[in-house]
């Protein structure tokens, strides 16, 4: 499943069916492990964010996200969301992906994960910009099997040198999520 497919989905509590919010973003640790989902906050000048830890997410479906209960929604300070896709202190969207040998493979356009099999990101969709996307298409990079081989830095994502040879066109990727 692509992360951006989750953005905008309603979040419902399993036992009550109560709507608790809409997915606004997702936050990660330094190894691309999904920590949780950030929900839309109704207040205009909110000093906190509402979040659901990934361990409380039961299902990510096509039309909604189901969580363990209303109590799973936590209020956090924005600085606790260090790395997020769109709105963290470190924003992953459009972050450059560079090999340990200094070769830039592209910028993060989206990430892929298995919604039912843990929290590890399984691949990245990379872009070289709008014109390149039109002419050549986006690229798919499978995440290294050892999550410690990926460094999610403040200004770039560093991947093993072999990653350059493993790039595939997005349409040709064999990801099924």
N, CA, C and O of each residue as an XYZ file, in Angstrom:
708
protein
N       0.843     -1.171      0.000
C       0.000      0.000      0.000
C       0.891      1.237      0.000
O       1.936      1.258      0.650
N       0.475      2.259     -0.727
C       1.192      3.531     -0.738
C       0.725      4.382      0.433
O      -0.460      4.408      0.765
N       1.655      5.065      1.043
C       1.321      5.916      2.169
C       0.305      6.985      1.775
O      -0.629      7.254      2.531
N       0.471      7.594      0.609
C      -0.431      8.670      0.223
C      -1.866      8.191      0.008
O      -2.783      9.010     -0.054
N      -2.075      6.870     -0.106
C      -3.438      6.342     -0.175
C      -4.143      6.455      1.170
O      -5.373      6.438      1.225
N      -3.377      6.569      2.257
C      -3.966      6.715      3.591
C      -4.400      8.143      3.889
O      -5.352      8.367      4.637
N      -3.693      9.116      3.297
C      -3.972     10.518      3.582
C      -5.406     10.837      3.164
O      -5.816     10.571      2.034
N      -6.150     11.410      4.095
C      -7.538     11.788      3.827
C      -8.567     10.733      4.201
O      -9.768     10.999      4.150
N      -8.110      9.520      4.581
C      -9.069      8.478      4.953
C      -9.638      8.740      6.347
O      -8.932      9.240      7.223
N     -10.913      8.404      6.553
C     -11.474      8.520      7.897
C     -10.900      7.442      8.811
O     -10.563      6.347      8.360
N     -10.792      7.763     10.096
C     -10.300      6.828     11.102
C     -11.465      6.501     12.031
O     -12.101      7.393     12.594
N     -11.734      5.186     12.181
C     -12.874      4.729     12.969
C     -12.407      3.794     14.082
O     -11.457      3.031     13.908
N     -13.092      3.865     15.235
C     -12.820      2.963     16.349
C     -13.566      1.650     16.112
O     -14.734      1.662     15.724
N     -12.901      0.524     16.342
C     -13.437     -0.797     15.996
C     -14.726     -1.148     16.740
O     -15.661     -1.644     16.113
N     -14.813     -0.914     18.038
C     -15.960     -1.393     18.813
C     -17.153     -0.450     18.800
O     -18.292     -0.893     18.952
N     -16.908      0.842     18.620
C     -18.013      1.801     18.620
C     -18.379      2.264     17.207
O     -19.482      2.760     16.982
N     -17.458      2.102     16.263
C     -17.686      2.625     14.913
C     -17.611      4.137     14.864
O     -17.973      4.746     13.857
N     -17.143      4.750     15.942
C     -17.086      6.210     16.020
C     -15.950      6.758     15.162
O     -14.834      6.240     15.153
N     -16.282      7.822     14.448
C     -15.302      8.556     13.656
C     -14.446      9.383     14.610
O     -14.977     10.186     15.377
N     -13.110      9.193     14.572
C     -12.232      9.925     15.483
C     -11.344     10.939     14.768
O     -10.619     11.690     15.421
N     -11.388     10.971     13.443
C     -10.592     11.933     12.701
C     -10.285     11.448     11.305
O     -10.780     10.414     10.859
N      -9.456     12.220     10.626
C      -9.029     11.927      9.263
C      -7.506     11.891      9.237
O      -6.857     12.721      9.873
N      -6.929     10.941      8.510
C      -5.472     10.836      8.422
C      -4.919     12.061      7.694
O      -5.305     12.365      6.565
N      -4.015     12.743      8.365
C      -3.355     13.919      7.795
C      -1.923     13.598      7.361
O      -1.429     14.138      6.372
N      -1.262     12.709      8.116
C       0.147     12.439      7.860
C       0.529     11.161      8.604
O      -0.293     10.566      9.302
N       1.781     10.751      8.445
C       2.335      9.614      9.166
C       3.717     10.008      9.662
O       4.422     10.784      9.016
N       4.100      9.466     10.820
C       5.434      9.784     11.317
C       6.247      8.510     11.497
O       5.710      7.427     11.729
N       7.581      8.681     11.380
C       8.528      7.572     11.293
C       9.680      7.758     12.266
O       9.900      8.848     12.794
N      10.420      6.661     12.496
C      11.677      6.766     13.226
C      12.811      6.902     12.211
O      12.568      7.010     11.009
N      14.036      6.896     12.698
C      15.189      7.130     11.815
C      15.486      5.971     10.869
O      16.366      6.086     10.016
N      14.765      4.850     11.006
C      14.985      3.696     10.127
C      13.778      3.399      9.243
O      13.623      2.279      8.756
N      12.922      4.403      9.034
C      11.727      4.246      8.192
C      10.727      3.272      8.784
O       9.950      2.669      8.043
N      10.724      3.105     10.070
C       9.664      2.322     10.706
C       8.521      3.277     11.036
O       8.731      4.353     11.594
N       7.337      2.868     10.686
C       6.154      3.692     10.879
C       5.781      3.720     12.361
O       5.454      2.687     12.946
N       5.833      4.908     12.961
C       5.470      5.064     14.375
C       3.973      5.251     14.562
O       3.414      4.797     15.560
N       3.314      5.916     13.609
C       1.890      6.161     13.773
C       1.339      7.107     12.740
O       2.028      7.518     11.807
N       0.071      7.445     12.927
C      -0.644      8.336     12.018
C      -0.988      9.628     12.740
O      -1.348      9.614     13.917
N      -0.878     10.736     12.035
C      -1.270     12.043     12.537
C      -2.673     12.314     11.996
O      -2.944     12.100     10.815
N      -3.554     12.780     12.865
C      -4.936     13.067     12.465
C      -5.146     14.562     12.294
O      -4.446     15.379     12.892
N      -6.130     14.904     11.460
C      -6.530     16.309     11.323
C      -6.975     16.812     12.683
O      -7.588     16.075     13.456
N      -6.667     18.060     12.972
C      -7.075     18.646     14.235
C      -8.060     19.758     13.926
O      -7.802     20.580     13.047
N      -9.176     19.803     14.625
C     -10.272     20.720     14.304
C      -9.952     22.176     14.639
O     -10.546     23.079     14.049
N      -9.043     22.424     15.559
C      -8.765     23.800     15.976
C      -7.819     24.483     15.001
O      -6.879     23.864     14.501
N      -8.068     25.756     14.734
C      -7.256     26.512     13.782
C      -5.828     26.721     14.265
O      -4.879     26.525     13.505
N      -5.673     27.110     15.498
C      -4.341     27.406     16.014
C      -3.975     26.393     17.098
O      -3.738     26.752     18.252
N      -3.936     25.151     16.711
C      -3.668     24.076     17.669
C      -2.184     24.053     18.037
O      -1.311     24.202     17.182
N      -1.927     23.862     19.324
C      -0.555     23.764     19.792
C      -0.154     22.312     20.015
O       0.956     22.028     20.464
N      -1.047     21.411     19.704
C      -0.809     19.981     19.838
C      -1.250     19.275     18.561
O      -1.957     19.846     17.730
N      -0.822     18.027     18.422
C      -1.291     17.194     17.310
C      -1.974     15.967     17.910
O      -1.625     15.518     19.002
N      -2.942     15.439     17.188
C      -3.615     14.211     17.582
C      -3.003     13.092     16.763
O      -2.846     13.210     15.548
N      -2.660     12.007     17.438
C      -1.963     10.912     16.762
C      -2.458      9.567     17.272
O      -2.994      9.453     18.374
N      -2.261      8.554     16.437
C      -2.549      7.173     16.792
C      -1.270      6.385     16.551
O      -0.738      6.384     15.441
N      -0.777      5.718     17.582
C       0.420      4.895     17.399
C       0.102      3.735     16.469
O      -1.016      3.221     16.457
N       1.098      3.329     15.691
C       0.890      2.286     14.694
C       0.412      0.979     15.322
O      -0.334      0.229     14.692
N       0.828      0.703     16.535
C       0.404     -0.527     17.200
C      -1.106     -0.540     17.478
O      -1.680     -1.606     17.700
N      -1.750      0.628     17.466
C      -3.198      0.717     17.672
C      -3.983      0.716     16.361
O      -5.214      0.732     16.379
N      -3.282      0.698     15.224
C      -3.957      0.628     13.925
C      -4.199     -0.846     13.615
O      -3.256     -1.630     13.504
N      -5.466     -1.212     13.478
C      -5.815     -2.607     13.218
C      -5.849     -2.924     11.725
O      -5.402     -3.990     11.301
N      -6.383     -1.993     10.929
C      -6.548     -2.225      9.498
C      -6.440     -0.916      8.732
O      -6.951      0.117      9.165
N      -5.774     -0.973      7.596
C      -5.752      0.136      6.645
C      -6.466     -0.359      5.397
O      -5.885     -1.098      4.603
N      -7.703      0.033      5.220
C      -8.463     -0.403      4.063
C      -8.480      0.648      2.967
O      -7.873      1.711      3.100
N      -9.171      0.344      1.897
C      -9.280      1.292      0.782
C     -10.062      2.531      1.177
O      -9.792      3.624      0.679
N     -11.042      2.365      2.081
C     -11.954      3.457      2.389
C     -11.853      4.000      3.804
O     -12.419      5.054      4.092
N     -11.143      3.306      4.703
C     -11.011      3.810      6.062
C      -9.874      3.088      6.789
O      -9.376      2.052      6.349
N      -9.491      3.676      7.911
C      -8.507      3.094      8.812
C      -9.254      2.734     10.094
O     -10.000      3.552     10.631
N      -9.053      1.510     10.583
C      -9.711      1.054     11.798
C      -8.670      0.977     12.910
O      -7.604      0.386     12.738
N      -8.998      1.593     14.069
C      -8.082      1.584     15.209
C      -8.710      0.821     16.375
O      -9.900      0.507     16.354
N      -7.900      0.527     17.389
C      -8.327     -0.316     18.507
C      -9.401      0.312     19.377
O     -10.153     -0.420     20.022
N      -9.507      1.613     19.422
C     -10.521      2.277     20.235
C     -10.297      3.771     20.266
O      -9.258      4.271     19.837
N     -11.290      4.477     20.782
C     -11.201      5.940     20.849
C     -10.039      6.388     21.730
O      -9.444      7.440     21.497
N      -9.719      5.582     22.744
C      -8.622      5.906     23.648
C      -7.248      5.829     22.995
O      -6.260      6.273     23.581
N      -7.174      5.277     21.801
C      -5.897      5.181     21.092
C      -5.441      6.527     20.543
O      -4.268      6.691     20.209
N      -6.342      7.482     20.446
C      -5.982      8.813     19.950
C      -5.307      9.580     21.078
O      -5.910      9.834     22.120
N      -4.062      9.942     20.859
C      -3.251     10.645     21.859
C      -2.983     12.074     21.397
O      -2.912     12.355     20.201
N      -2.836     12.957     22.359
C      -2.450     14.330     22.068
C      -0.957     14.446     22.320
O      -0.459     14.064     23.379
N      -0.245     14.984     21.320
C       1.213     15.104     21.409
C       1.641     16.527     21.069
O       0.908     17.277     20.423
N       2.813     16.874     21.505
C       3.421     18.144     21.104
C       3.998     17.971     19.699
O       4.527     16.905     19.383
N       3.909     18.987     18.860
C       4.436     18.866     17.493
C       5.912     18.458     17.438
O       6.316     17.761     16.508
N       6.723     18.878     18.414
C       8.144     18.532     18.384
C       8.381     17.040     18.629
O       9.474     16.541     18.361
N       7.367     16.315     19.136
C       7.488     14.872     19.306
C       7.409     14.139     17.962
O       7.822     12.985     17.845
N       6.881     14.818     16.968
C       6.781     14.244     15.623
C       8.000     14.730     14.847
O       7.910     15.644     14.028
N       9.130     14.105     15.117
C      10.386     14.555     14.502
C      10.393     14.317     12.997
O      10.712     15.222     12.225
N      10.041     13.101     12.576
C      10.079     12.767     11.154
C       8.677     12.380     10.697
O       8.089     11.426     11.206
N       8.156     13.120      9.744
C       6.840     12.809      9.189
C       6.906     12.965      7.675
O       7.847     13.548      7.136
N       5.904     12.442      7.009
C       5.916     12.504      5.558
C       5.734     13.933      5.064
O       6.506     14.394      4.223
N       4.738     14.638      5.566
C       4.454     16.000      5.118
C       4.828     17.097      6.105
O       5.323     18.145      5.689
N       4.606     16.885      7.405
C       4.614     18.035      8.314
C       5.495     17.889      9.542
O       5.270     18.616     10.510
N       6.460     17.021      9.571
C       7.324     16.883     10.735
C       8.416     17.937     10.754
O       8.506     18.773      9.855
N       9.235     17.887     11.779
C      10.415     18.745     11.816
C      11.294     18.395     10.617
O      11.837     19.278      9.953
N      11.425     17.093     10.349
C      12.100     16.605      9.147
C      11.015     16.040      8.237
O      10.355     15.064      8.592
N      10.828     16.641      7.075
C       9.796     16.216      6.128
C      10.390     15.235      5.126
O      11.384     15.538      4.465
N       9.782     14.067      5.016
C      10.322     13.030      4.145
C       9.948     13.239      2.674
O      10.709     12.868      1.780
N       8.790     13.827      2.428
C       8.372     14.060      1.044
C       9.397     14.986      0.384
O       9.763     16.024      0.935
N       9.841     14.596     -0.783
C      10.819     15.356     -1.600
C      12.238     15.338     -1.039
O      13.100     16.059     -1.540
N      12.500     14.528     -0.009
C      13.863     14.415      0.515
C      14.721     13.620     -0.473
O      14.274     12.587     -0.972
N      15.947     14.079     -0.765
C      16.799     13.336     -1.699
C      17.253     11.991     -1.136
O      17.531     11.864      0.056
N      17.324     10.995     -2.011
C      17.827      9.663     -1.665
C      19.183      9.530     -2.342
O      19.283      9.622     -3.566
N      20.228      9.314     -1.547
C      21.602      9.329     -2.036
C      22.310      8.063     -1.562
O      22.131      7.633     -0.423
N      23.114      7.472     -2.441
C      23.873      6.274     -2.051
C      25.063      6.680     -1.190
O      25.437      7.852     -1.139
N      25.648      5.699     -0.516
C      26.834      5.971      0.302
C      28.008      6.427     -0.551
O      28.994      6.937     -0.020
N      27.917      6.249     -1.864
C      28.964      6.730     -2.778
C      28.651      8.110     -3.338
O      29.380      8.608     -4.196
N      27.568      8.740     -2.860
C      27.263     10.108     -3.262
C      26.444     10.248     -4.530
O      26.401     11.339     -5.099
N      25.794      9.199     -4.998
C      24.968      9.263     -6.205
C      23.520      9.508     -5.790
O      22.952      8.729     -5.024
N      22.918     10.599     -6.298
C      21.523     10.879     -5.974
C      20.623     10.051     -6.884
O      20.733     10.115     -8.109
N      19.728      9.271     -6.268
C      18.835      8.390     -7.014
C      17.506      9.055     -7.338
O      16.780      8.588     -8.216
N      17.185     10.119     -6.653
C      15.918     10.826     -6.844
C      15.459     11.389     -5.506
O      16.200     11.377     -4.523
N      14.232     11.878     -5.486
C      13.638     12.411     -4.269
C      12.398     11.585     -3.932
O      11.731     11.063     -4.826
N      12.097     11.472     -2.653
C      10.963     10.659     -2.212
C       9.652     11.281     -2.698
O       9.352     12.445     -2.431
N       8.886     10.467     -3.420
C       7.561     10.876     -3.872
C       6.481     10.188     -3.039
O       5.438     10.776     -2.756
N       6.738      8.947     -2.653
C       5.808      8.172     -1.836
C       6.578      7.014     -1.232
O       7.702      6.734     -1.647
N       5.989      6.342     -0.261
C       6.580      5.150      0.325
C       5.542      4.041      0.334
O       4.339      4.303      0.350
N       6.013      2.805      0.324
C       5.152      1.633      0.307
C       5.364      0.855      1.602
O       6.469      0.808      2.142
N       4.287      0.248      2.086
C       4.372     -0.581      3.278
C       3.305     -1.654      3.194
O       2.337     -1.525      2.444
N       3.487     -2.721      3.973
C       2.468     -3.751      4.105
C       1.581     -3.346      5.273
O       2.057     -3.289      6.407
N       0.315     -3.066      5.031
C      -0.528     -2.548      6.103
C      -0.840     -3.552      7.204
O      -1.331     -3.159      8.261
N      -0.572     -4.827      6.991
C      -0.917     -5.828      7.989
C       0.297     -6.570      8.523
O       0.138     -7.463      9.355
N       1.498     -6.239      8.079
C       2.678     -7.017      8.434
C       3.736     -6.152      9.095
O       4.836     -6.012      8.560
N       3.435     -5.585     10.218
C       4.436     -4.793     10.906
C       4.514     -3.386     10.369
O       3.598     -2.903      9.704
N       5.600     -2.746     10.661
C       5.672     -1.319     10.396
C       6.773     -0.920      9.430
O       6.940      0.267      9.153
N       7.507     -1.851      8.924
C       8.663     -1.502      8.103
C       8.246     -1.041      6.705
O       7.404     -1.666      6.060
N       8.834      0.034      6.258
C       8.627      0.502      4.892
C       9.299     -0.505      3.962
O      10.433     -0.915      4.210
N       8.611     -0.905      2.898
C       9.154     -1.920      1.999
C       9.704     -1.342      0.699
O      10.385     -2.046     -0.047
N       9.422     -0.081      0.420
C       9.963      0.507     -0.795
C       9.667      1.989     -0.879
O       8.842      2.527     -0.140
N      10.363      2.633     -1.796
C      10.245      4.069     -2.004
C       9.880      4.339     -3.461
O      10.378      3.667     -4.364
N       9.030      5.302     -3.681
C       8.790      5.791     -5.029
C       9.585      7.087     -5.158
O       9.406      8.025     -4.382
N      10.466      7.115     -6.157
C      11.366      8.256     -6.320
C      11.028      9.040     -7.577
O      10.579      8.477     -8.575
N      11.249     10.336     -7.516
C      11.012     11.209     -8.647
C      12.280     12.007     -8.949
O      13.073     12.306     -8.057
N      12.447     12.340    -10.217
C      13.518     13.255    -10.627
C      12.935     14.593    -11.053
O      13.628     15.412    -11.656
N      11.663     14.815    -10.740
C      10.988     16.053    -11.103
C       9.869     15.798    -12.104
O       9.788     14.731    -12.712
N       9.021     16.788    -12.259
C       7.815     16.660    -13.069
C       8.108     16.264    -14.516
O       7.495     15.333    -15.038
N       9.032     16.955    -15.160
C       9.333     16.669    -16.571
C       9.915     15.265    -16.717
O       9.525     14.519    -17.615
N      10.835     14.911    -15.844
C      11.424     13.570    -15.884
C      10.363     12.495    -15.635
O      10.385     11.438    -16.265
N       9.436     12.771    -14.716
C       8.350     11.816    -14.452
C       7.514     11.598    -15.714
O       7.113     10.471    -16.007
N       7.255     12.660    -16.450
C       6.478     12.540    -17.688
C       7.246     11.780    -18.763
O       6.678     10.950    -19.473
N       8.520     12.062    -18.876
C       9.332     11.474    -19.942
C       9.756     10.035    -19.613
O       9.678      9.153    -20.468
N      10.196      9.807    -18.392
C      10.779      8.518    -18.034
C       9.972      7.748    -16.991
O      10.153      6.539    -16.847
N       9.092      8.423    -16.267
C       8.334      7.794    -15.186
C       9.100      7.822    -13.880
O      10.295      8.116    -13.845
N       8.408      7.520    -12.835
C       9.039      7.461    -11.514
C       9.739      6.131    -11.334
O       9.518      5.185    -12.089
N      10.601      6.076    -10.304
C      11.381      4.868    -10.033
C      10.955      4.259     -8.705
O      10.511      4.960     -7.796
N      11.097      2.960     -8.614
C      10.794      2.186     -7.410
C      12.114      1.686     -6.854
O      12.938      1.147     -7.593
N      12.317      1.860     -5.560
C      13.496      1.334     -4.883
C      13.031      0.495     -3.710
O      12.412      1.000     -2.773
N      13.335     -0.790     -3.770
C      12.996     -1.687     -2.665
C      13.871     -1.323     -1.473
O      15.061     -1.045     -1.620
N      13.270     -1.330     -0.308
C      14.008     -1.032      0.911
C      15.001     -2.157      1.183
O      14.669     -3.326      0.986
N      16.205     -1.831      1.628
C      17.172     -2.883      1.970
C      16.589     -3.826      3.024
O      15.803     -3.407      3.874
N      16.978     -5.096      2.962
C      16.436     -6.092      3.894
C      16.810     -5.784      5.346
O      16.063     -6.132      6.261
N      17.938     -5.146      5.562
C      18.334     -4.740      6.908
C      18.000     -3.256      7.077
O      18.647     -2.414      6.453
N      17.014     -2.916      7.899
C      16.624     -1.512      8.052
C      17.752     -0.624      8.556
O      17.709      0.590      8.360
N      18.753     -1.199      9.198
C      19.881     -0.398      9.667
C      20.781      0.072      8.528
O      21.663      0.903      8.740
N      20.563     -0.458      7.311
C      21.334     -0.024      6.143
C      20.842      1.299      5.572
O      21.483      1.864      4.686
N      19.712      1.804      6.067
C      19.149      3.068      5.602
C      19.282      4.088      6.715
O      18.883      3.833      7.851
N      19.845      5.247      6.390
C      19.941      6.332      7.354
C      18.993      7.436      6.915
O      19.154      8.019      5.843
N      18.019      7.712      7.741
C      17.099      8.801      7.471
C      17.637     10.024      8.179
O      17.384     10.230      9.367
N      18.378     10.834      7.447
C      19.004     12.007      8.039
C      18.080     13.204      8.026
O      16.908     13.094      7.665
N      18.612     14.348      8.423
C      17.816     15.565      8.456
C      17.657     16.182      7.078
O      16.672     16.873      6.818
N      18.621     15.941      6.187
C      18.571     16.565      4.867
C      18.620     15.572      3.716
O      18.445     15.967      2.563
N      18.853     14.298      3.997
C      18.932     13.289      2.936
C      18.737     11.898      3.537
O      18.932     11.677      4.732
N      18.347     10.976      2.669
C      18.255      9.568      3.032
C      19.450      8.877      2.384
O      19.644      8.965      1.172
N      20.242      8.196      3.189
C      21.442      7.532      2.692
C      21.147      6.028      2.593
O      20.728      5.396      3.562
N      21.377      5.473      1.388
C      21.108      4.053      1.137
C      22.384      3.374      0.664
O      23.324      4.057      0.257
N      22.441      2.038      0.706
C      23.636      1.328      0.233
C      23.925      1.607     -1.248
O      23.023      1.945     -2.014
N      25.183      1.462     -1.631
C      25.601      1.711     -3.018
C      24.879      0.807     -4.005
O      24.604      1.230     -5.128
N      24.565     -0.427     -3.620
C      23.904     -1.381     -4.499
C      22.496     -0.911     -4.890
O      21.932     -1.410     -5.865
N      21.930      0.030     -4.154
C      20.577      0.520     -4.432
C      20.450      1.099     -5.832
O      19.389      0.998     -6.449
N      21.515      1.703     -6.340
C      21.460      2.298     -7.678
C      21.129      1.243     -8.734
O      20.359      1.510     -9.657
N      21.700      0.058     -8.603
C      21.458     -1.025     -9.571
C      20.078     -1.663     -9.380
O      19.597     -2.365    -10.269
N      19.447     -1.428     -8.245
C      18.158     -2.063     -7.946
C      16.947     -1.208     -8.308
O      15.813     -1.624     -8.075
N      17.166     -0.021     -8.872
C      16.043      0.835     -9.265
C      15.240      0.188    -10.381
O      15.816     -0.402    -11.295
N      13.919      0.291    -10.317
C      13.023     -0.231    -11.346
C      12.006      0.844    -11.687
O      11.745      1.728    -10.872
N      11.425      0.779    -12.887
C      10.291      1.668    -13.175
C       9.130      1.337    -12.237
O       8.942      0.171    -11.891
N       8.355      2.323    -11.823
C       7.249      2.087    -10.885
C       6.278      1.060    -11.447
O       5.838      0.175    -10.713
N       5.932      1.148    -12.716
C       4.962      0.213    -13.307
C       5.470     -1.225    -13.304
O       4.677     -2.167    -13.306
N       6.785     -1.394    -13.298
C       7.364     -2.734    -13.358
C       7.625     -3.314    -11.971
O       8.035     -4.468    -11.845
N       7.387     -2.517    -10.934
C       7.664     -3.039     -9.589
C       6.722     -4.181     -9.283
O       5.587     -4.215     -9.759
N       7.194     -5.095     -8.499
C       6.391     -6.269     -8.170
C       5.737     -6.153     -6.798
O       5.374     -7.167     -6.202
N       5.583     -4.948     -6.297
C       4.976     -4.749     -4.986
C       3.492     -5.008     -5.077
O       2.798     -4.464     -5.936
N       3.023     -5.839     -4.188
C       1.582     -6.111     -4.093
C       1.175     -5.827     -2.666
O       1.543     -6.580     -1.764
N       0.435     -4.775     -2.436
C       0.067     -4.430     -1.077
C      -1.332     -4.175     -0.999
O      -1.845     -3.864      0.076
